[in-house]
Amino acid sequence: MSFSLDTPLAEALGAGPAKTLDRAFHMQSVGDLLAHYPRRYADPGELTPIRELPQGEMVTIVAEVLSSTVRRMRNRAGAMLEVTIGDGVGRMSLTFFAKNLGQAEWRQKELANGRRGVFSGKVSLFHNATQLTHPEYELFDDEADARRSADARANVPIPIYPATSTLQTWQIAKLIGRALDGLGDVPEPLSETVREAEELLRARVALEQIHRPRARNDLDPAVRTLRMHEALVLQTALLQQRDAVRALAATARPAASGGLLERFDASLPYELTPDQQIVGDQIATDLVGTWPMNRLVQGEVGSGKTLVALRAMLQVAESGGQAALIAPTEVLAGQHLRSITKMLGPELAPLVMPTLLTGQMPAADRRKAALRVASGQALIVVGTHALLGDKTTFADLGLVVVDEQHRFGVEQREALRAKGSSPHALVLTATPIPRTVAMTVFGDLDTSVIRTMPAGRAGIESHVAPLAEHPGWFARVWERAAEEIAQGRQVFAVCAAIDTTKKTAEPGSLPPSDDTGTGPRWGVVQLEEALATHPRLGTLRRALLHGKMPADEKDATMQAFARGEIDLLIATTVIEVGVDVPNASTMIVLDADRFGVSQLHQLRGRVGRGGVPGLCLLVTEAEEGTLARDRTEAVAATLDGFALAEVDLELRGEGDVLGSSQAGVRSSLRLLRVVKDAGLIARARELAERLLAEDPALAQHPGLREAIARRVTDEDRAALAKN
């Protein structure tokens, strides 16, 4: 029976294997299975004498079956077959597990004493004896045949697949082999002309060679072909999404002479930075265009993105339109409202009535806020996910501003946009994004960058405190904090956890790590206990802030810190985004190696925001030369977030930028790597733009159209921008 990539697995392989694959990897079709590519390839190796077998490596040997025994398993159902083989010099064992006694006895008959064959597998030790577990084997009657087969097999790479405890790599390989055996023609995503110009394989050949290579030379052409297919499908899908937005009719929102925007600009006590001016002009042009704006603005922490967004809100408000800003946390939403109200001043704020709407507000306050929004009184609305609720309606939603895009998926942005008539969308992120990532993840948005920082920033010094080499520096970190506070400044201390252990540390000493030895050493609870008895910090005003606190308590704590009523704030990463305290001079990050590069950069951006010089101390026990230590050192070495974003990608190597934790199993990158494949992604973008310009409906490219339908569902389109 011949089948296609769309054939259900139950039809192609049977109900049992289909159910197993669905449970393990959420696979539904033959195409899903064949897109489960090997993560690496093992070399079977040259024929190796048993006495010289290297532990942990794949080997191929020719040997004779000397004896075998079958026994039932003691602690679980099934049976085990142990076979002793020898090559005339050494001996070793083969171990096979079976579902029942009958299966084990069947294999024992096949591996009868005296049979010779070729055996391939990974060498391991069990009770100090060499063994192969579930090896591949082929039995021969003729010694010369056995050796010829072994020599041939020694050059064939063995694919190693991402596996689970219930589905081993060799089982996956067999299922993929069955699927390939029955697979018919595979649609070509690229035309013959483009395929030959790009020197790519046919799609069917590429699938065969990546899963069943005959030699190492088969792999590179197959991988390059399938990477180009993946890049082209994603780029075309994103461009289609962009074009779909551009097909909508937008309400023009021009700025009027002497209107809100002009009055606001005149009231500013400082000049806009060059980048703020450029990006502001781009947005102003978008807002009077024929289709809805769909723009991503990325910029460093403190670069003035909120000011740019507020100017866009005021331009929309001039025509009576409303702007909604959605933030990821209650704390950040509240801060945005206060910041916007302050920037507007007493003359302009009453005209646009900035209004907060969150899920944690008292019911009466929330009803009042919702009424202002529904009636159109509130022209600027700030909130959290509460803005997405069915009960929240707008009179004339003209602009959606999404803060911190990496916390929101496209479907949430679209849910907010659906509350208006094709409103404009502005996405803000303080996480600098390399060009290839932006192209891969945010290809449906026009992008703007704010690199220049406002004048008057005192700058930030960053240092690593490497406790592995200098444990005495830990005490110095807290002395340094005390010195800053003595000068009237404030300090953040950030931990990777809320509570790691109930054991209290001695002042200035390291508490024990968690029981597994793998978790963070410090939690905010442990740090507070340790600092409570510190000779200088113990008497100062300290407070805790973490995600499990009630929203009103978190907000009250943050406001008290902003007013200067707290000297030392011990917090988790709840303070990562949006907290603005100009008097905060020092950021201490404990277990810094447990944070990502962008996260450390965000945390560092909380200090040095006013005229007070900033100091960032990254405390780590990571050993020199480890990836965790390199990551921490990279952050300390530069303040350039765009350079750090590139470093982050390099350090993560083949880590999936669209990892399943953000984007779901089906929409994570499979073969593409945004650093290594930057040129290929850019080329795919060019091809996609050209194809859509010539053939918007892809009528002349049915293979590509089918690949997009198969690869990018509606849910996947939404998940593409979760990063």
N, C-alpha and C positions, 0 to 999 in steps of 0.2 A: 504494500500500500504506500502510495506517495502522498505526502502532505506538505502544507505550507507553514510559514512562520506563524500564521494566525490560528493554526489548528490547536484545539485544546489539548493539554497534556494527557487528560484522561483518554482521549481518543487515540493519541499517538503512542502512549506508553502503558496505558491501563490505569484503572482507578487507584490502585495501591500506590505506585510510584508518584502519581499526580498529587495525591493527598499528602504524601511525605514532602514533596517539593514545595507545595503550597504552604504547609505548616512551617517549613524551615526557612524559605526565602520568599514567600508570597508570590510564587510563580504560577501563572495560569496557562500560558501558551508555549508552543515550541520556540517562538522568538524570545520569550523571557528566559528560557533555559539556555539557549545558545548565546545569549548576551551575558551569561554568567561565565566570564572569561577566567582563565588560569591566573593566579596571582604571581606565580613564578614557575620555572621549569627545573626539574632535577635531571642530572645526567646519570644514566644507569651505571656508567663507569666501565672501565676495562674489566676483563675477566680477572678476578682476584682470588688467590688461594684463601681458604677459610682461615688459616692461621694469621693472615695479614689484613683481615677485614677491619676497616676503620669504623669505630663506633659513631653512630649518628649520621652516616652517609649512605647514599643509595649505591647499591652494588649489584653486580650480575655474576653469578657463579654457575659452573657446571658441576653437578654432584650426583651421587647415587643414594637412593632411599635405603637406609639400613634397618630402621625399625619404626614402629608407630604404636601409640596407645590412645584409646578414647576413654573419657570419663565425663560424668555429669558435673555440672557446675554446682558448687556448694551454696553460694549465697544468692544466686539468681537462676532464672530458668535458662535452659539450654545445655549444650555440651561443648567440650573442648577436645580438639585433636592435637596431639604433640607428635611431631615427626622428627626423627634423627636422620641427618644426611651427612655424607662424607665425601671428600674428594681424593681419598687415598692417603692423605697426609693429616688433615684436620677434620674435626667433627663440629656440627652445630645443630640447633633445633629450629624447627618451623612450628609456629603456633597458629591454629585456626579456631575461630569461635563459630558455633552453629546454633540455630534456633532450637534444634532438638537432636536427640540421639541418632535418629535416622539419617539426618543430613551429614553428621560427623562420620558415621559409618560408611556412607556413600563415598565421601572423599577419601577415607582410609583405604577403601578398595582400589580407588584410582591410583593412590600413592602406595602401591604395593611394594614390598621389599624387593630390592634388585632393580627397580625401575630407575632409569637415568633421565636427567632433564636439565633445563636451564631455569634458574630461580632468580628473581629480581625483587628487591625490597630494601627497606631501611634497616640498618644494623642497630640492634639495641642489646643491652645487657639485662639479664634476669637471673638473680642468684649467682652473679659472677660468671654466667654462661652466655655465650654469644647466641643471638636468635634473630629470626625474621618473623614479624607478625603479619599474617595475611599476605604473604608475598604473591606476586604474579609468577606463574610457572607454566612451562610447556614441556611435556614428556616426549621422549623419542626412543625408538628402538635402536637407532643407529647412532653411534658415538660421533661420527663425522657430521651428521645432520645437526646434532645438538650443538656442536661447537660452531658450525656455520651460522646457526640461528642466534647464538649468543653474541657472536661478533657483529652481526647486523643490528641486533637490539642495542648494543653498546653505544651506537651513534644516534639513537632516537630519543629526543628529549621527552621526559615524563611530565605531563602537566600536573601542577599542584593547585587545586581549586580551594577557594574559601569554603570551609566545611563547618559542620556542627557536630555535636556529640552523637547525634542520631543518624547523621548522613556523612560518611567519610569521603575523602577526596576520590578514592578509587571507585566508590559507588557512583559518585557524580560523573566521573569519567565514562563509566559504562553506560549510564543513562544518556549522556550527551552523544556517545558513539551510536547508540540505537536511534537517537533523533536524527543524526547526520545521515545514517544509512537510509532512512525513509524520507529524507527531505527532497522535495522537488526543486524546481527553479526558484531562485531568490530574486525579487525585483531589484533593479539597479537604481540607487538614489541619484546617480550621476549619469549624464548622457555619455554615449560612447566617445564623443569628441573630448569632453572635459576629462573623462576617466583616463584616456590615453595621454592627454596633455599633462595631467598631474602624475602620470606613471603609477597608477593604482591597479590593484587586482580586481577581478570580477568579484562581486559580493559573495557568491557561493564558494569560490576558491579561497577567499580570505577567511571565511568561517571554518572551512576544512583545515586550513594550514595553522590557524591559531589553536585549534583544539586537537588536531592530530598531525603535528609536524613530523615530517620524515627526517629532517635534519635542522640544525640551528639556523641555517640559512633561510628556512621557510618563515621564520618568525617575524623579522623586521618588516618585510613587505606586507604581511597580513595585519600586523599591528598598525602600521601607518595607514593602511586602507581603512580599517575600522575606526581609527581615531578621526580621520577626515570625515567619515560618514557621521560619526557622533557630533563633531563640531558643526557640520553643515546642517544637521537636523535641528540642533539647539539654536544656532544662529538664525536659521530660517523661521523657526517658531517664534523667536523673540521679535524678529522684524515684522512678522505677521501680526503679532500682538500690538506692536507700535503702530502699524498701519491701520489696525482696527480702531484704535483710539483716534487716529487722525481722520478717520472716516466720519466721526461724530461731529455734529455742529455745536460750536461753543458760543456762549454769550460773551461778547467783547466787554472787557472791563477797563476802559481807558481812564487815565488820571486826568483830572480837570485842573485848569489853571486856577490857582488859589484854593485848591481843594485840600482834603485831609493830608495827602502825601506831601504836598508842597509845604503845608504848614508844619508838618512833623519834621521835615528836613531842615526847615529854617530854625526850629527849636533845638536842634542837636548842638551840644556844646563842643563837638569835635567834628573833624572831617571824616568822611567815609574812606576806608583804605582803597587803594586802586582796585583790588580784587572785588571788594564789596560793590564798588561802582560798576565794574564790568558785569558781574553776575546780576546785579540789580537791573541793569539795562536789558540783559537777556530775558529776565523774568517779565519785565514791563512789556517787552515786545511780544512774548508768549501770551500775555493776558489779553492782548487785542487781536490775537490770531484767529483764524477760521476754525481751528480744531482745539480741543482742550490741551492745555499745557500738561506735560508729563515729564517733569525735570527732577533730576537727582543733584543735590548740592552737597558736596563733601568738603570738609574743612577741619583743620585742627581744633582741638578743644580750646575755646576762648577766641576763635578767629572771627566771631561776630555773625554766625549763621542765623541766630535768633533775630538780630536786627534786620537782616536781609528778608527774612520771612515776614516780619512785622510790616515792613514797607510794602510787601506784596499784599498783605491783608488789608492795609489801608487803601491801596489802589482799588481793591475789590469792593471795599466798604463805600467808596465814593458813589457807586451806582446802586447802593442799597443792598448789595450782596453780602452774604455772611461767609466768614472764614472759620473753619474748625481745625484746631491743632490737637492731634492725639499723641499723647506721651505714654511711655511704657509703665510708669509707676505713679502712685498718688503723690509721692514726694516731689517728683519732677514736674508733674502737672501743676501742683501748687506753686512751685518756684517759678514756672513759666508765667503763670498768671500775675504773680507779684512783680516779676521783671518787666512784663509787658505794660502793666499799669504804671509802673515807675517811669518807664521810657516815654509813655504817652503824656504823662504830666497831668495836672489838674484841669487844663483846658480841653485837651483832646479825649481823655479817658471817658468823661460823661457822654460824649457824642457817639462812641462806639460800644460803650458799656461792656467791657471785658467780663466774661462770666465763666465760672468754674463749674464743671459738671462731672462728678465721679461717683462710683458706686458706694463709697464709704461715707458720703455726706448724710447728715440727718435727713429723714424723710421730708420734713417741712421745707428745709433749705433746698433740697433737690427738686421738689415740686415748683418752687419759685423760680429756680434756675431754668428748669425745663420749659416753664411758661414764657420766660424771656426769650428763650431760643426759638420756640414754636411761633411766637408772635412777630419775630424779627427785630425785637428791641435790641437784643444782644447781637452785635455785628461781628464780634470776635468771641469765639467759644473755645475754651481749653478744657480738655478732659482726658480720661483714660478709656478703657474698653466700654465704659458706660455710654459713650457716644455712639457705639455700634448697636445698642439695644433697640428693640422694636418701639419702645415708648418714647424714644428721642426723635423728634421731628424738627425740621428747619423750614423757615419761611422761604428762603432763597439761598441755598448753599452754593456759593460760587467758587470756593477754594478749599481744598483739603491739604493740610500740612501734616506730614507724618514725621515725627521726631524719632531718631534712632531706628533707622530702617531695619537693622539686624534683629530688632525685637518684634517686628511685625511682618506677616506674610502679605502677599499681594491680595489674597482673598479678603483680608481685613480692610485693606485700603479700598478695595472695590466695594465692600459693604458700606463704608462711609460715603464713598462717591455716589452710591445708588440712592442716597437720600437727597440728591440734588439732580438737576438736569444737565448732565455732562459737565460737572464742575472741573475746574483746573486742579492739578495735583502737584504738590511740591514735597519732595522727600529729602530730609536732612539726615546726614550721618557724620559723626565725629570720628568714625573709623576710616582712615585713609585707605582707598582701594586702588591697587595697581590697575593699570589700563586693561590688562588681559582679564582680570577678575571682573572688572566693571563690564567688559564686553560679554563675558560669559554669563554673569549673573543678572546684570541690569541692562541688558542689551535693548530692552524696550523703552528705556528712558533716555532723554537727552541729558548729558552730564555737564556740570559746572564745578569748578574747583576754586576754593578760597585758600590761598597759600600765605598771603601776607597777614601779619598779626597787627592788631591795633597798637598805636604808640603808647608809651608809658608802662609797658610790661618790664618788670625788673629781671626776668629770666629765671631759669631753674638750673641748679647744679644737681647732678645725679651721681650716686656712688653705690657700689656693691659692697655689702658687709659680709665677706666670705667666712662664715663661722667654722667651716671645715679646716681652714688653715689658721684662722685667728679667732678662737673662741672668746678671747678677752674683749673683742670688739663689741660683743653683745651689750656689755655694761656701758661701753662708750656711746652706743646709740641712744640710750636713755638719758645719759648725761647731756648729750647734744640736744635732745628734746627739752630738757629742763632749762638749758641755756636760752633756747628760743623763747620759751614761755616767760622766762625772767625779763626778756626784752619787750614783753607785752604782746607777743605773737601767739598764734594757736597752732595746734598740732593734730594731724590725723594719724591713727595707728590702725592699719587694716590687717585683718586675719582672713584665712581661707575658709574658716568654719566658725560656727557659733559656739560649739562645745565639743571638745575632743576627748576629754577625760575628766574624771572627778578629782584627780590628784592635784593638789596645789603645789606650784613650783616655789622654790626659794627665790627671794628677790634677786634679780639679775642673773638667774641661772635658767638653763633649759629644762622644761618639764619633760617627762618621758613621752615618747611617741605613742600612738595608739597601739592596741594589742596586735594588730596585723603587721605593724611596722611600715605600712604603706600610706597611711593618711597623714594629713597635716599635723604638725606638732602643736601649733597654737590655735586656740579658739578665742573669741572675745571674752568668754567667761574666764578662761585660764589667765589671759593677759590682765584682766581687771584684778583678779586675785593676787597676781604677782606684783602689780604696780601699787596695790593698796598699801604695801609695806615698804615701798621704795623710799629711801631717805629724803629725796627731793620731790618726787612726783606724787607720793602718797598723800600729801596734804593739799594738793591742787584740785581744781574743779574738773572732775572726769565724768563722762557719761558713755553709755553703751547705745549702739544703733545697729539693728539687724532686721532681717526680713520677717522674723516671726513676731515682731512687736505689732500691736494694733496701729492702724494707719495714722490715727490722730496723735498717738504717742510718738511715732516716728517723726511726724511733721513738727510737733512741738519741740522735740529734741534738736532737729535740724535748725529750726528758727532760733532756738536759744543759742546754738553754736554760732549762727550767722550774726546774732546780736553781740557776741563776745562774752556771753555768760558762762561758757564752757571753755576750759583751757585745752583739754585733751579729749578728743573723741575717738573711742575704740569701736571700730565698726567692721562690718563685712563689706562686700562690694556693692551693697545697697547705695553707697555714696559714689559709685563709679561714674554716673552720668548726671550732669545738670546742676550739681551743687556748687554754688558760687559764694565763696567767703573770702573777700579780698585780704583779710588780715591773717588768713591761714598761710603759714610759711613753710611748714614741714610735713612731708608725707613719708611715713614709715610703713613699709610693706613686709610683714613677716611671712616666712615660707614663700618668698617671692618666686621661687622656681616652680610653684604650683599654679601660677597665673600665666595666661597667654601674653604674647607680646603686645597685642592691641589693648588688652585689659590693663597691663602695667602702664602703658602710655596714657590711657584714659585716667587712671588713678593719679598719675603724676600731674596731669593737667588740672587737678583740683587745687594746686598751690601755685604761687607765683602769678596770681591773677590781678594783683594791684601793684602798688609801688613797693611792696615788701618782697625782697629776694626769696626765691623758692629753693627748697632743699628736698631731695628725694633720696631716701636710704632704702635700698633693696637688700633685705636680710635673707640670707640663704645658707643652708647646710649642704647644698649640692657640691659635689666634688668638681675640681677644675677639669675641663676637658669633656664633661658630660653635656648632653644636649640641653638639659635643664639649666645648667650653668651658662652655656653659650647664649641661651635665650635671654637670661637675666643680664649678662654682660652687654648684649646687643642693645638693650633698652638704655642702659647707662651710657652707652657710647654716643648716642645722638638724640636730638630733640625732634628730628625730622620724621614725622609720622609716616610720610610716603616712603621714605627709605626703609623705615621699620616694617612697613607692610610687605615690602619686597623681601626683607630679611626673614620675616615670619613665614612666608611661603617657601623660601629656600630651606629653612630649618625644618618645616613640616614635611618637606619633600613630597612624597606621593600621598600625603594626607588629603582626604577628599574635601575640597572647599565647600562642596554642597553636601557635606556628610549627612548620613541618614538621620542623625539627631535633629537636623534642621529641616531636611527636605523630604524625608520619607524614602523608602527603599527604592522605588521606581525612578525617582528623579535625581538621585545622586550621580555624580560623574562616574563613568565606568572605566574607560581607558584614558580619557583626556587628563592632562596635568597642566594647569594654567601657567606654570613657569616654564617647564620644558617644552610645551607645545604652543608657546606664545605666537610664533610665526605661523604655525598651522591654523590656529584659531583666527588670526587676522586674515589669512588667505580664505578661510571658510566664510568669513564675514563678507569679503569682497564677492565671492561666488554667489552667496545668498542674495546680496543686494542686486547683483546683475540678473540673476534668475527671476527674482520677483519683479524687477523693472520690465523685463521682457514678457513674463508670464505670471501675472499676479495670482491667478487661481491655480497655478502649477498644472494646468491641463496637459502640457507637453512633457511633464515630469511626474508621471503616475507613481514611479518607484519612490521618489522623494516624498510625495504626498502620502503614500501608504506608510512610509517609515515615520513620518511626523505623527500620523494618527496612531501608530502603534507605540511610539516612544513617548509622545507628549499628550497625555490626557488633559482634560480640563483641570483636574486636580494638580497635575504636574506643572501646567502653565502657572498656576497659582504658587506652587512650591518653588519654582525656579528662583524666585527672588528672596526666599528665606535663607539668610546667610548669617 
